[in-house]
Amino acid sequence: MLVQYDNEEIYCRKLGHHLTFKYCRTEREGLPCAKVLDCWFENIPIEEFVRSNYSEAEIAAITAPPKPKVATLFDLIAEAKKRNSKQ
């Protein structure tokens, strides 16, 4: 069940403050943060939770390495250009 641990909180090293598990499991457009396995293993049975609630494709997306920052910047620039051209 996805909401089982939603109110649990930990300190997020990435963002620098406390967050609920609900935030961590929905951070990337409905998928968990890439660090969810590293951050939550001491608090909840996170590996079991992920295996039980996500498909193999979703797990692959969760555990995939992040895009390089340059690629992310190019994507953001392209999106901004699209928005500006529609105005």
C-alpha positions as CSV (number, residue, x, y, z in Angstrom):
1,M,0.0,0.0,0.0
2,L,1.5,3.3,-1.1
3,V,0.3,5.5,1.8
4,Q,1.4,3.1,4.5
5,Y,4.5,5.2,5.4
6,D,3.5,8.6,4.1
7,N,3.7,10.4,7.4
8,E,7.2,9.1,8.3
9,E,9.8,11.8,8.3
10,I,13.6,11.9,7.8
11,Y,16.2,14.6,7.2
12,C,16.9,15.0,3.5
13,R,20.6,15.5,2.8
14,K,19.8,16.6,-0.8
15,L,17.4,19.4,0.1
16,G,18.6,20.2,3.7
17,H,15.5,19.8,5.7
18,H,13.0,17.2,7.0
19,L,10.6,15.6,4.5
20,T,7.8,13.0,4.6
21,F,8.1,9.7,2.9
22,K,5.1,10.9,0.7
23,Y,7.3,13.6,-0.7
24,C,10.2,11.3,-1.4
25,R,8.0,8.7,-3.1
26,T,6.4,11.2,-5.5
27,E,9.2,13.6,-6.0
28,R,9.9,12.8,-9.7
29,E,6.5,13.1,-11.4
30,G,5.0,10.4,-9.3
31,L,8.1,8.3,-9.0
32,P,10.4,8.2,-5.9
33,C,13.5,10.2,-5.6
34,A,16.6,8.3,-7.0
35,K,18.0,8.3,-3.4
36,V,14.9,6.7,-1.8
37,L,16.6,3.4,-1.3
38,D,19.7,5.0,0.3
39,C,17.8,7.4,2.6
40,W,15.0,5.2,3.9
41,F,16.6,1.8,4.4
42,E,17.0,2.4,8.2
43,N,13.4,3.6,8.8
44,I,11.2,1.3,6.7
45,P,11.5,-1.9,4.6
46,I,12.2,0.3,1.5
47,E,13.4,-2.5,-0.9
48,E,10.3,-4.6,-0.2
49,F,8.1,-1.5,-0.5
50,V,9.6,-0.6,-3.9
51,R,9.4,-4.2,-5.2
52,S,5.7,-4.4,-4.1
53,N,4.5,-1.1,-5.4
54,Y,6.4,-0.4,-8.7
55,S,6.8,-2.3,-12.0
56,E,10.2,-3.4,-13.3
57,A,10.2,-0.4,-15.7
58,E,9.4,2.0,-12.8
59,I,12.2,0.5,-10.7
60,A,14.6,0.8,-13.5
61,A,13.6,4.5,-13.8
62,I,14.0,5.0,-10.1
63,T,17.4,3.5,-9.9
64,A,18.8,5.0,-13.2
65,P,21.6,7.4,-12.8
66,P,20.6,11.0,-13.1
67,K,21.0,12.9,-16.4
68,P,24.1,15.1,-16.6
69,K,23.5,18.7,-15.5
70,V,24.4,20.0,-18.9
71,A,21.7,17.8,-20.5
72,T,19.2,19.0,-18.0
73,L,20.0,22.6,-18.8
74,F,19.6,22.0,-22.5
75,D,16.2,20.4,-21.8
76,L,15.1,23.4,-19.7
77,I,16.3,25.9,-22.4
78,A,14.3,23.9,-25.0
79,E,11.2,24.0,-22.9
80,A,11.5,27.7,-22.3
81,K,11.9,28.4,-26.0
82,K,8.7,26.3,-26.7
83,R,6.8,28.3,-24.1
84,N,8.1,31.6,-25.5
85,S,7.2,30.7,-29.1
86,K,3.6,29.9,-28.0
87,Q,3.1,33.4,-26.6
